[in-house]
Amino acid sequence: MGTAQSAQSDPPLPDSVECVTGCKEVVQRLKRLRLRQPAAPLMAIEFYNGSFDAWGGEHNHLGPEETARRAMEILGCGSQLNYYMYHGGTNFGFWGSRLSESSASYETTSYDYDAPIAEGGGLTRKYYLTRLVNLLANHMGRFLAPCSGQPPPVTVHDSTAVLNLSGPEGSWAVVTNNGRSEITSARICLPDGRDLTVPLAPIGAAAVPRGLQLAAGVTLDYANLTPLGLFGQKLLVLHGPAGGHAEQDVEVRARIIQHLVVHESLALHGHVLARLKGQRRVEFVRRKGHRPDLFDADLVARHGADQVHDS
């Protein structure tokens, strides 16, 4: 196993899986890696969500929103990721060592690394925002894992862009503002021509599901909010931004074969359209024990779906 960016000119090795490292160019490196090894799994083996510090230098920092957004973009490439570091800790004694950049560069005692979990164990805003991505990857993993984005498409990196994945149990479109914080939502067009407005807060990116086969006879056609997970094959949890974005339309279409029982006043021939007006939770469809629940992203990030959907 090696890093692809250090060996792009070397011929691929048989029976090996190359990986990428980095932060700001991970998507570009994953695209090159997909062309280089089209049949192998993709892995960002070291996603740098911060860096170490040296005595006399400035503290290295990567914003929490950017960290979570880039993690979501890695998922949008069909790749797994490993954070470096998720908790940095401390270089006790003289274990910090000298850096290779200069004979005068020495690492600080702190190896905080601007990580999601701070040096002393505190949970930072970066922890809570990356947790939204981590919960998606964990609880929706069986829908994401079989997906691929090959061949690598043309993508934009200085404005709103979409990374598309498809697999046997459905498709995903990861919509990102590529760090343009003034872009808080994106209007996308689904393959059937339907327009959909996708809120991108709080991290600047969202994962739009299409045609997910949630269970036998249950299909999630699309949603403009990011799923957090499907729990016990009965509860689908989605989350979106709190505050001003809560006044936007929240649109989910669920096609359910056999019998459909929808919450009063929200049914329209299998189309489910709900409006979130500041509530923490809106239950809007139910069928034989299956129901989607809607939460704001801040609540989910701080409490987790296992606690929230039991509340």
Secondary structure as GFF3:
##gff-version 3
##sequence-region A 1 311
A	DSSP	beta_strand	2	3	.	.	.	ID=ss1
A	DSSP	three_ten_helix	4	6	.	.	.	ID=ss2
A	DSSP	beta_strand	18	22	.	.	.	ID=ss3
A	DSSP	alpha_helix	26	36	.	.	.	ID=ss4
A	DSSP	beta_strand	42	48	.	.	.	ID=ss5
A	DSSP	alpha_helix	64	76	.	.	.	ID=ss6
A	DSSP	beta_strand	79	84	.	.	.	ID=ss7
A	DSSP	alpha_helix	125	139	.	.	.	ID=ss8
A	DSSP	alpha_helix	141	144	.	.	.	ID=ss9
A	DSSP	beta_strand	161	167	.	.	.	ID=ss10
A	DSSP	beta_strand	170	176	.	.	.	ID=ss11
A	DSSP	beta_strand	185	189	.	.	.	ID=ss12
A	DSSP	beta_strand	195	199	.	.	.	ID=ss13
A	DSSP	beta_strand	205	215	.	.	.	ID=ss14
A	DSSP	beta_strand	218	223	.	.	.	ID=ss15
A	DSSP	beta_strand	226	231	.	.	.	ID=ss16
A	DSSP	beta_strand	235	240	.	.	.	ID=ss17
A	DSSP	three_ten_helix	243	247	.	.	.	ID=ss18
A	DSSP	beta_strand	249	256	.	.	.	ID=ss19
A	DSSP	beta_strand	267	268	.	.	.	ID=ss20
A	DSSP	beta_strand	271	275	.	.	.	ID=ss21
A	DSSP	beta_strand	282	283	.	.	.	ID=ss22
A	DSSP	beta_strand	291	296	.	.	.	ID=ss23
A	DSSP	alpha_helix	297	303	.	.	.	ID=ss24
A	DSSP	alpha_helix	305	308	.	.	.	ID=ss25
###
